[in-house]
Amino acid sequence: MRALKLGAALAAALLVHLVGSRLWADFPRLVDLFVVVVVLHSLDGETLPGMFGGLAAGLLHDALSGGLYGLYGFADTLVGYGTARLAQRLVIQRSTGVFGVAAFAAAVQQAVLVLLAFLLRTDPGLPQPGGVAVRALICGAAAMAAHLAIRSWHRGVESRRSGRMRRLR
């Protein structure tokens, strides 16, 4: 079931990424919904599914980026593992906590990508520091909005379920 949810979330992120990049040329540079999917997938604290979710999201992002294959895969795997380990240590239930974790995860992803670019490329293209901050804030806001939407949906499902159970009694 977790794999189906991850696949649906990655498909939605892919669709938004493709539509957004067609409408606005700077969309892929400023918005990374794949790291949002990784963070939301890893918030339950399970490290192995977090790592595999990060790997899947990263490799999908690598296929879209056109750069060296595996950079986003490695970075998102680290983000998935780190987020899962952080979720084991902290109770992250509020949407502001999800915002902070996702913004920090996006910044860590960019730092890992810069480090890998220095190690593997002869001419690494460095992102602008302001662009990294804006990307982190946008990723945090997207994760917070998605977390609120998911939580609202779960409450609605639970409300309908309890209403049905009351009617059956």
Backbone as JSON Lines, residues from 0, in Angstrom:
{"i":0,"aa":"M","n":[0.83,-1.2,0.0],"ca":[0.0,0.0,0.0],"c":[0.87,1.26,0.0]}
{"i":1,"aa":"R","n":[1.98,1.21,0.78],"ca":[2.89,2.36,0.82],"c":[3.5,2.62,-0.55]}
{"i":2,"aa":"A","n":[3.81,1.53,-1.27],"ca":[4.41,1.68,-2.58],"c":[3.42,2.31,-3.57]}
{"i":3,"aa":"L","n":[2.15,1.96,-3.43],"ca":[1.13,2.56,-4.3],"c":[0.96,4.05,-4.01]}
{"i":4,"aa":"K","n":[0.97,4.4,-2.72],"ca":[0.86,5.81,-2.35],"c":[2.07,6.6,-2.85]}
{"i":5,"aa":"L","n":[3.26,6.0,-2.72],"ca":[4.47,6.66,-3.22],"c":[4.4,6.81,-4.73]}
{"i":6,"aa":"G","n":[3.98,5.77,-5.43],"ca":[3.86,5.85,-6.88],"c":[2.87,6.91,-7.33]}
{"i":7,"aa":"A","n":[1.74,7.01,-6.64],"ca":[0.75,8.03,-6.98],"c":[1.29,9.43,-6.69]}
{"i":8,"aa":"A","n":[2.0,9.59,-5.58],"ca":[2.58,10.89,-5.25],"c":[3.66,11.28,-6.25]}
{"i":9,"aa":"L","n":[4.48,10.31,-6.67],"ca":[5.51,10.62,-7.68],"c":[4.88,10.94,-9.03]}
{"i":10,"aa":"A","n":[3.8,10.25,-9.37],"ca":[3.11,10.55,-10.63],"c":[2.51,11.96,-10.6]}
{"i":11,"aa":"A","n":[1.94,12.35,-9.46],"ca":[1.4,13.7,-9.34],"c":[2.51,14.74,-9.39]}
{"i":12,"aa":"A","n":[3.64,14.47,-8.72],"ca":[4.77,15.4,-8.77],"c":[5.33,15.51,-10.18]}
{"i":13,"aa":"L","n":[5.39,14.4,-10.89],"ca":[5.86,14.41,-12.28],"c":[4.94,15.24,-13.16]}
{"i":14,"aa":"L","n":[3.64,15.06,-12.99],"ca":[2.67,15.81,-13.78],"c":[2.78,17.31,-13.51]}
{"i":15,"aa":"V","n":[2.85,17.69,-12.25],"ca":[2.98,19.11,-11.9],"c":[4.31,19.66,-12.41]}
{"i":16,"aa":"H","n":[5.37,18.86,-12.31],"ca":[6.68,19.3,-12.8],"c":[6.65,19.56,-14.31]}
{"i":17,"aa":"L","n":[6.05,18.63,-15.05],"ca":[6.0,18.79,-16.51],"c":[5.14,19.98,-16.93]}
{"i":18,"aa":"V","n":[3.98,20.12,-16.3],"ca":[3.1,21.24,-16.62],"c":[3.74,22.56,-16.2]}
{"i":19,"aa":"G","n":[4.32,22.59,-15.01],"ca":[4.96,23.81,-14.52],"c":[6.14,24.24,-15.37]}
{"i":20,"aa":"S","n":[6.93,23.27,-15.85],"ca":[8.08,23.63,-16.68],"c":[7.65,24.09,-18.07]}
{"i":21,"aa":"R","n":[6.5,23.65,-18.53],"ca":[5.97,24.14,-19.82],"c":[5.43,25.57,-19.69]}
{"i":22,"aa":"L","n":[4.83,25.87,-18.53],"ca":[4.23,27.19,-18.34],"c":[5.24,28.26,-17.94]}
{"i":23,"aa":"W","n":[6.27,27.84,-17.19],"ca":[7.24,28.8,-16.67],"c":[8.62,28.16,-16.73]}
{"i":24,"aa":"A","n":[9.53,28.78,-17.4],"ca":[10.85,28.19,-17.65],"c":[11.66,28.01,-16.36]}
{"i":25,"aa":"D","n":[11.47,28.86,-15.36],"ca":[12.23,28.77,-14.11],"c":[11.6,27.84,-13.08]}
{"i":26,"aa":"F","n":[10.51,27.21,-13.42],"ca":[9.8,26.34,-12.46],"c":[10.7,25.22,-11.93]}
{"i":27,"aa":"P","n":[11.42,24.47,-12.77],"ca":[12.26,23.39,-12.22],"c":[13.41,23.89,-11.35]}
{"i":28,"aa":"R","n":[13.84,25.1,-11.58],"ca":[14.94,25.65,-10.79],"c":[14.48,26.07,-9.39]}
{"i":29,"aa":"L","n":[13.23,26.49,-9.27],"ca":[12.74,27.0,-7.99],"c":[11.84,26.04,-7.21]}
{"i":30,"aa":"V","n":[11.21,25.1,-7.9],"ca":[10.26,24.21,-7.24],"c":[10.72,22.76,-7.46]}
{"i":31,"aa":"D","n":[10.89,22.04,-6.37],"ca":[11.26,20.63,-6.44],"c":[10.25,19.83,-5.64]}
{"i":32,"aa":"L","n":[9.23,19.35,-6.34],"ca":[8.18,18.6,-5.67],"c":[8.61,17.18,-5.34]}
{"i":33,"aa":"F","n":[9.68,16.71,-5.97],"ca":[10.16,15.37,-5.69],"c":[10.73,15.28,-4.26]}
{"i":34,"aa":"V","n":[11.42,16.32,-3.82],"ca":[11.93,16.31,-2.45],"c":[10.78,16.44,-1.45]}
{"i":35,"aa":"V","n":[9.71,17.1,-1.85],"ca":[8.52,17.19,-1.0],"c":[7.9,15.8,-0.82]}
{"i":36,"aa":"V","n":[7.83,15.04,-1.91],"ca":[7.3,13.68,-1.83],"c":[8.18,12.83,-0.93]}
{"i":37,"aa":"V","n":[9.48,12.97,-1.06],"ca":[10.42,12.19,-0.24],"c":[10.23,12.53,1.24]}
{"i":38,"aa":"V","n":[10.12,13.8,1.56],"ca":[9.97,14.21,2.95],"c":[8.66,13.68,3.52]}
{"i":39,"aa":"L","n":[7.57,13.86,2.8],"ca":[6.28,13.39,3.3],"c":[6.24,11.88,3.43]}
{"i":40,"aa":"H","n":[6.93,11.19,2.53],"ca":[6.98,9.73,2.58],"c":[7.82,9.24,3.75]}
{"i":41,"aa":"S","n":[8.82,10.01,4.15],"ca":[9.76,9.59,5.19],"c":[9.35,10.04,6.59]}
{"i":42,"aa":"L","n":[8.3,10.82,6.72],"ca":[7.93,11.36,8.03],"c":[7.4,10.33,9.01]}
{"i":43,"aa":"D","n":[7.12,9.12,8.56],"ca":[6.67,8.1,9.51],"c":[7.82,7.47,10.27]}
{"i":44,"aa":"G","n":[9.07,7.73,9.88],"ca":[10.22,7.28,10.64],"c":[10.81,5.96,10.21]}
{"i":45,"aa":"E","n":[10.34,5.38,9.15],"ca":[10.89,4.12,8.66],"c":[12.01,4.42,7.67]}
{"i":46,"aa":"T","n":[13.24,4.01,8.02],"ca":[14.4,4.43,7.23],"c":[14.49,3.73,5.88]}
{"i":47,"aa":"L","n":[14.24,2.44,5.81],"ca":[14.38,1.74,4.54],"c":[13.37,2.21,3.49]}
{"i":48,"aa":"P","n":[12.08,2.3,3.82],"ca":[11.16,2.87,2.84],"c":[11.48,4.33,2.5]}
{"i":49,"aa":"G","n":[11.99,5.07,3.48],"ca":[12.39,6.45,3.21],"c":[13.53,6.53,2.2]}
{"i":50,"aa":"M","n":[14.5,5.62,2.37],"ca":[15.64,5.59,1.44],"c":[15.19,5.17,0.04]}
{"i":51,"aa":"F","n":[14.37,4.12,-0.05],"ca":[13.92,3.66,-1.36],"c":[13.0,4.68,-2.02]}
{"i":52,"aa":"G","n":[12.19,5.36,-1.23],"ca":[11.36,6.43,-1.79],"c":[12.21,7.57,-2.31]}
{"i":53,"aa":"G","n":[13.27,7.92,-1.56],"ca":[14.2,8.95,-2.02],"c":[14.93,8.53,-3.28]}
{"i":54,"aa":"L","n":[15.32,7.26,-3.35],"ca":[16.0,6.76,-4.54],"c":[15.09,6.82,-5.76]}
{"i":55,"aa":"A","n":[13.84,6.38,-5.59],"ca":[12.9,6.4,-6.72],"c":[12.62,7.83,-7.19]}
{"i":56,"aa":"A","n":[12.39,8.72,-6.23],"ca":[12.12,10.12,-6.6],"c":[13.34,10.76,-7.24]}
{"i":57,"aa":"G","n":[14.52,10.46,-6.7],"ca":[15.74,11.05,-7.25],"c":[16.05,10.56,-8.65]}
{"i":58,"aa":"L","n":[15.87,9.27,-8.88],"ca":[16.14,8.76,-10.22],"c":[15.14,9.29,-11.24]}
{"i":59,"aa":"L","n":[13.9,9.46,-10.82],"ca":[12.9,10.08,-11.7],"c":[13.29,11.53,-12.01]}
{"i":60,"aa":"H","n":[13.75,12.24,-10.99],"ca":[14.2,13.62,-11.2],"c":[15.44,13.66,-12.08]}
{"i":61,"aa":"D","n":[16.34,12.7,-11.92],"ca":[17.51,12.61,-12.78],"c":[17.13,12.42,-14.24]}
{"i":62,"aa":"A","n":[16.12,11.61,-14.47],"ca":[15.68,11.37,-15.84],"c":[15.14,12.65,-16.47]}
{"i":63,"aa":"L","n":[14.56,13.53,-15.67],"ca":[14.01,14.78,-16.19],"c":[15.05,15.89,-16.31]}
{"i":64,"aa":"S","n":[16.09,15.83,-15.47],"ca":[17.03,16.96,-15.42],"c":[17.99,17.01,-16.59]}
{"i":65,"aa":"G","n":[18.35,15.89,-17.15],"ca":[19.26,15.89,-18.28],"c":[20.72,15.99,-17.9]}
{"i":66,"aa":"G","n":[21.03,15.99,-16.63],"ca":[22.42,16.06,-16.18],"c":[22.98,14.66,-15.96]}
{"i":67,"aa":"L","n":[23.98,14.58,-15.09],"ca":[24.55,13.29,-14.74],"c":[23.49,12.45,-14.03]}
{"i":68,"aa":"Y","n":[23.37,11.21,-14.47],"ca":[22.36,10.34,-13.9],"c":[22.83,9.82,-12.55]}
{"i":69,"aa":"G","n":[22.05,10.0,-11.53],"ca":[22.35,9.51,-10.21],"c":[22.6,10.59,-9.18]}
{"i":70,"aa":"L","n":[22.78,11.83,-9.6],"ca":[23.03,12.91,-8.64],"c":[21.83,13.12,-7.73]}
{"i":71,"aa":"Y","n":[20.66,13.32,-8.33],"ca":[19.45,13.49,-7.52],"c":[19.09,12.2,-6.8]}
{"i":72,"aa":"G","n":[19.38,11.07,-7.41],"ca":[19.12,9.79,-6.76],"c":[19.88,9.66,-5.46]}
{"i":73,"aa":"F","n":[21.17,10.02,-5.48],"ca":[21.99,9.96,-4.28],"c":[21.53,10.99,-3.25]}
{"i":74,"aa":"A","n":[21.31,12.22,-3.71],"ca":[20.92,13.3,-2.8],"c":[19.56,13.01,-2.16]}
{"i":75,"aa":"D","n":[18.6,12.54,-2.94],"ca":[17.27,12.27,-2.38],"c":[17.27,11.04,-1.49]}
{"i":76,"aa":"T","n":[18.16,10.08,-1.76],"ca":[18.29,8.93,-0.86],"c":[18.79,9.39,0.5]}
{"i":77,"aa":"L","n":[19.77,10.28,0.51],"ca":[20.26,10.84,1.78],"c":[19.18,11.64,2.48]}
{"i":78,"aa":"V","n":[18.41,12.41,1.72],"ca":[17.33,13.2,2.31],"c":[16.26,12.29,2.91]}
{"i":79,"aa":"G","n":[15.9,11.22,2.2],"ca":[14.9,10.29,2.72],"c":[15.37,9.61,3.99]}
{"i":80,"aa":"Y","n":[16.63,9.18,4.0],"ca":[17.18,8.54,5.2],"c":[17.25,9.54,6.36]}
{"i":81,"aa":"G","n":[17.76,10.73,6.08],"ca":[17.89,11.74,7.14],"c":[16.56,12.18,7.7]}
{"i":82,"aa":"T","n":[15.57,12.32,6.84],"ca":[14.24,12.71,7.3],"c":[13.62,11.62,8.16]}
{"i":83,"aa":"A","n":[13.79,10.36,7.75],"ca":[13.25,9.25,8.54],"c":[13.94,9.16,9.9]}
{"i":84,"aa":"R","n":[15.25,9.34,9.93],"ca":[15.96,9.31,11.21],"c":[15.54,10.48,12.1]}
{"i":85,"aa":"L","n":[15.35,11.65,11.5],"ca":[14.89,12.81,12.26],"c":[13.48,12.58,12.81]}
{"i":86,"aa":"A","n":[12.63,11.94,12.02],"ca":[11.26,11.66,12.45],"c":[11.24,10.61,13.57]}
{"i":87,"aa":"Q","n":[12.27,9.76,13.65],"ca":[12.36,8.81,14.75],"c":[12.69,9.52,16.06]}
{"i":88,"aa":"R","n":[13.43,10.61,15.96],"ca":[13.89,11.32,17.15],"c":[12.9,12.4,17.6]}
{"i":89,"aa":"L","n":[12.2,12.99,16.66],"ca":[11.28,14.08,16.96],"c":[9.86,13.7,16.59]}
{"i":90,"aa":"V","n":[8.9,14.26,17.27],"ca":[7.51,14.08,16.91],"c":[7.12,15.27,16.04]}
{"i":91,"aa":"I","n":[6.91,15.01,14.77],"ca":[6.61,16.07,13.82],"c":[5.15,15.9,13.4]}
{"i":92,"aa":"Q","n":[4.26,16.61,14.06],"ca":[2.84,16.5,13.76],"c":[2.27,17.81,13.25]}
{"i":93,"aa":"R","n":[2.83,18.9,13.66],"ca":[2.29,20.2,13.25],"c":[2.78,20.54,11.86]}
{"i":94,"aa":"S","n":[1.99,21.32,11.18],"ca":[2.35,21.69,9.82],"c":[3.58,22.59,9.79]}
{"i":95,"aa":"T","n":[3.8,23.37,10.84],"ca":[5.01,24.21,10.87],"c":[6.26,23.35,11.0]}
{"i":96,"aa":"G","n":[6.16,22.26,11.72],"ca":[7.28,21.33,11.81],"c":[7.58,20.68,10.48]}
{"i":97,"aa":"V","n":[6.53,20.33,9.74],"ca":[6.7,19.77,8.4],"c":[7.35,20.81,7.48]}
{"i":98,"aa":"F","n":[6.94,22.06,7.62],"ca":[7.56,23.14,6.84],"c":[9.06,23.21,7.11]}
{"i":99,"aa":"G","n":[9.43,23.21,8.38],"ca":[10.84,23.3,8.74],"c":[11.65,22.12,8.25]}
{"i":100,"aa":"V","n":[11.11,20.92,8.41],"ca":[11.83,19.72,7.96],"c":[11.99,19.72,6.45]}
{"i":101,"aa":"A","n":[10.93,20.08,5.72],"ca":[11.01,20.08,4.26],"c":[11.95,21.17,3.75]}
{"i":102,"aa":"A","n":[11.92,22.33,4.36],"ca":[12.83,23.4,3.94],"c":[14.27,23.01,4.2]}
{"i":103,"aa":"F","n":[14.52,22.42,5.36],"ca":[15.88,21.97,5.68],"c":[16.31,20.85,4.74]}
{"i":104,"aa":"A","n":[15.4,19.93,4.43],"ca":[15.71,18.83,3.51],"c":[16.04,19.34,2.12]}
{"i":105,"aa":"A","n":[15.31,20.35,1.65],"ca":[15.61,20.93,0.33],"c":[16.98,21.6,0.32]}
{"i":106,"aa":"A","n":[17.33,22.27,1.41],"ca":[18.66,22.9,1.5],"c":[19.76,21.85,1.56]}
{"i":107,"aa":"V","n":[19.53,20.77,2.3],"ca":[20.52,19.69,2.36],"c":[20.68,19.04,0.99]}
{"i":108,"aa":"Q","n":[19.57,18.83,0.3],"ca":[19.64,18.26,-1.04],"c":[20.5,19.12,-1.96]}
{"i":109,"aa":"Q","n":[20.3,20.44,-1.9],"ca":[21.09,21.33,-2.74],"c":[22.57,21.3,-2.34]}
{"i":110,"aa":"A","n":[22.85,21.21,-1.05],"ca":[24.25,21.12,-0.6],"c":[24.9,19.84,-1.1]}
{"i":111,"aa":"V","n":[24.19,18.72,-1.05],"ca":[24.73,17.46,-1.55],"c":[24.95,17.53,-3.05]}
{"i":112,"aa":"L","n":[24.02,18.14,-3.76],"ca":[24.17,18.29,-5.22],"c":[25.38,19.14,-5.57]}
{"i":113,"aa":"V","n":[25.61,20.21,-4.82],"ca":[26.78,21.06,-5.06],"c":[28.06,20.28,-4.78]}
{"i":114,"aa":"L","n":[28.08,19.53,-3.69],"ca":[29.26,18.73,-3.35],"c":[29.54,17.69,-4.43]}
{"i":115,"aa":"L","n":[28.5,17.01,-4.89],"ca":[28.67,16.01,-5.95],"c":[29.1,16.66,-7.26]}
{"i":116,"aa":"A","n":[28.59,17.85,-7.55],"ca":[28.99,18.55,-8.77],"c":[30.47,18.9,-8.73]}
{"i":117,"aa":"F","n":[30.96,19.32,-7.57],"ca":[32.39,19.61,-7.43],"c":[33.24,18.36,-7.6]}
{"i":118,"aa":"L","n":[32.75,17.24,-7.1],"ca":[33.53,16.01,-7.18],"c":[33.49,15.35,-8.56]}
{"i":119,"aa":"L","n":[32.38,15.48,-9.27],"ca":[32.2,14.7,-10.49],"c":[32.28,15.5,-11.79]}
{"i":120,"aa":"R","n":[32.05,16.77,-11.75],"ca":[32.02,17.56,-12.98],"c":[33.26,18.43,-13.09]}
{"i":121,"aa":"T","n":[33.67,18.68,-14.31],"ca":[34.8,19.59,-14.51],"c":[34.36,21.03,-14.4]}
{"i":122,"aa":"D","n":[33.15,21.33,-14.82],"ca":[32.61,22.69,-14.74],"c":[31.28,22.65,-13.97]}
{"i":123,"aa":"P","n":[31.34,22.67,-12.63],"ca":[30.09,22.59,-11.88],"c":[29.32,23.9,-11.96]}
{"i":124,"aa":"G","n":[28.06,23.8,-12.29],"ca":[27.19,24.98,-12.29],"c":[26.59,25.15,-10.91]}
{"i":125,"aa":"L","n":[27.02,26.17,-10.23],"ca":[26.56,26.38,-8.86],"c":[25.26,27.18,-8.84]}
{"i":126,"aa":"P","n":[24.33,26.79,-7.97],"ca":[23.11,27.58,-7.85],"c":[23.37,28.87,-7.08]}
{"i":127,"aa":"Q","n":[22.55,29.85,-7.31],"ca":[22.65,31.11,-6.58],"c":[22.21,30.87,-5.13]}
{"i":128,"aa":"P","n":[22.92,31.47,-4.16],"ca":[22.52,31.26,-2.76],"c":[21.09,31.71,-2.47]}
{"i":129,"aa":"G","n":[20.67,32.8,-3.08],"ca":[19.3,33.25,-2.9],"c":[18.31,32.27,-3.51]}
{"i":130,"aa":"G","n":[18.7,31.65,-4.61],"ca":[17.85,30.66,-5.25],"c":[17.66,29.42,-4.39]}
{"i":131,"aa":"V","n":[18.72,29.04,-3.67],"ca":[18.62,27.89,-2.76],"c":[17.66,28.21,-1.62]}
{"i":132,"aa":"A","n":[17.73,29.41,-1.09],"ca":[16.84,29.8,0.0],"c":[15.39,29.86,-0.47]}
{"i":133,"aa":"V","n":[15.17,30.42,-1.66],"ca":[13.81,30.49,-2.2],"c":[13.28,29.1,-2.47]}
{"i":134,"aa":"R","n":[14.12,28.23,-3.02],"ca":[13.7,26.85,-3.3],"c":[13.35,26.13,-2.0]}
{"i":135,"aa":"A","n":[14.15,26.34,-0.96],"ca":[13.87,25.7,0.32],"c":[12.54,26.19,0.9]}
{"i":136,"aa":"L","n":[12.3,27.48,0.8],"ca":[11.04,28.04,1.32],"c":[9.84,27.53,0.53]}
{"i":137,"aa":"I","n":[9.98,27.46,-0.79],"ca":[8.88,26.96,-1.62],"c":[8.62,25.49,-1.34]}
{"i":138,"aa":"C","n":[9.67,24.7,-1.2],"ca":[9.5,23.28,-0.88],"c":[8.85,23.1,0.5]}
{"i":139,"aa":"G","n":[9.26,23.92,1.45],"ca":[8.65,23.85,2.78],"c":[7.17,24.21,2.74]}
{"i":140,"aa":"A","n":[6.84,25.25,1.98],"ca":[5.43,25.66,1.87],"c":[4.61,24.59,1.16]}
{"i":141,"aa":"A","n":[5.16,23.98,0.11],"ca":[4.44,22.93,-0.61],"c":[4.23,21.71,0.28]}
{"i":142,"aa":"A","n":[5.25,21.35,1.07],"ca":[5.11,20.21,1.98],"c":[4.08,20.5,3.05]}
{"i":143,"aa":"M","n":[4.09,21.72,3.57],"ca":[3.12,22.09,4.6],"c":[1.7,22.05,4.04]}
{"i":144,"aa":"A","n":[1.5,22.57,2.83],"ca":[0.18,22.55,2.21],"c":[-0.27,21.12,1.93]}
{"i":145,"aa":"A","n":[0.63,20.28,1.45],"ca":[0.28,18.89,1.19],"c":[-0.03,18.15,2.49]}
{"i":146,"aa":"H","n":[0.73,18.42,3.53],"ca":[0.49,17.79,4.82],"c":[-0.88,18.19,5.37]}
{"i":147,"aa":"L","n":[-1.22,19.47,5.26],"ca":[-2.54,19.92,5.72],"c":[-3.66,19.28,4.91]}
{"i":148,"aa":"A","n":[-3.47,19.17,3.6],"ca":[-4.49,18.56,2.75],"c":[-4.66,17.08,3.07]}
{"i":149,"aa":"I","n":[-3.57,16.38,3.28],"ca":[-3.64,14.95,3.61],"c":[-4.3,14.75,4.97]}
{"i":150,"aa":"R","n":[-3.93,15.57,5.93],"ca":[-4.52,15.46,7.27],"c":[-6.02,15.77,7.23]}
{"i":151,"aa":"S","n":[-6.42,16.76,6.45],"ca":[-7.84,17.09,6.32],"c":[-8.6,15.94,5.65]}
{"i":152,"aa":"W","n":[-7.99,15.35,4.65],"ca":[-8.63,14.23,3.96],"c":[-8.8,13.05,4.91]}
{"i":153,"aa":"H","n":[-7.77,12.75,5.7],"ca":[-7.86,11.65,6.67],"c":[-8.94,11.92,7.71]}
{"i":154,"aa":"R","n":[-9.07,13.16,8.16],"ca":[-10.12,13.49,9.13],"c":[-11.51,13.29,8.51]}
{"i":155,"aa":"G","n":[-11.67,13.69,7.25],"ca":[-12.94,13.5,6.58],"c":[-13.3,12.03,6.42]}
{"i":156,"aa":"V","n":[-12.32,11.22,6.06],"ca":[-12.54,9.78,5.92],"c":[-12.92,9.18,7.28]}
{"i":157,"aa":"E","n":[-12.21,9.57,8.32],"ca":[-12.51,9.04,9.65],"c":[-13.88,9.5,10.12]}
{"i":158,"aa":"S","n":[-14.27,10.72,9.82],"ca":[-15.59,11.22,10.19],"c":[-16.69,10.43,9.48]}
{"i":159,"aa":"R","n":[-16.5,10.17,8.2],"ca":[-17.49,9.39,7.46],"c":[-17.56,7.96,7.99]}
{"i":160,"aa":"R","n":[-16.42,7.39,8.33],"ca":[-16.39,6.03,8.85],"c":[-17.09,5.95,10.19]}
{"i":161,"aa":"S","n":[-16.83,6.88,11.08],"ca":[-17.49,6.85,12.39],"c":[-18.98,7.12,12.25]}
{"i":162,"aa":"G","n":[-19.38,7.94,11.29],"ca":[-20.81,8.18,11.05],"c":[-21.51,6.92,10.57]}
{"i":163,"aa":"R","n":[-20.85,6.17,9.71],"ca":[-21.43,4.91,9.24],"c":[-21.53,3.9,10.37]}
{"i":164,"aa":"M","n":[-20.53,3.87,11.23],"ca":[-20.56,2.92,12.34],"c":[-21.69,3.27,13.32]}
{"i":165,"aa":"R","n":[-21.94,4.56,13.55],"ca":[-23.03,4.95,14.44],"c":[-24.37,4.57,13.85]}
{"i":166,"aa":"R","n":[-24.53,4.72,12.55],"ca":[-25.79,4.35,11.93],"c":[-26.03,2.85,11.95]}
{"i":167,"aa":"L","n":[-24.96,2.07,11.91],"ca":[-25.11,0.6,11.95],"c":[-25.54,0.11,13.32]}
{"i":168,"aa":"R","n":[-25.2,0.81,14.35],"ca":[-25.55,0.37,15.73],"c":[-26.93,0.72,16.04]}
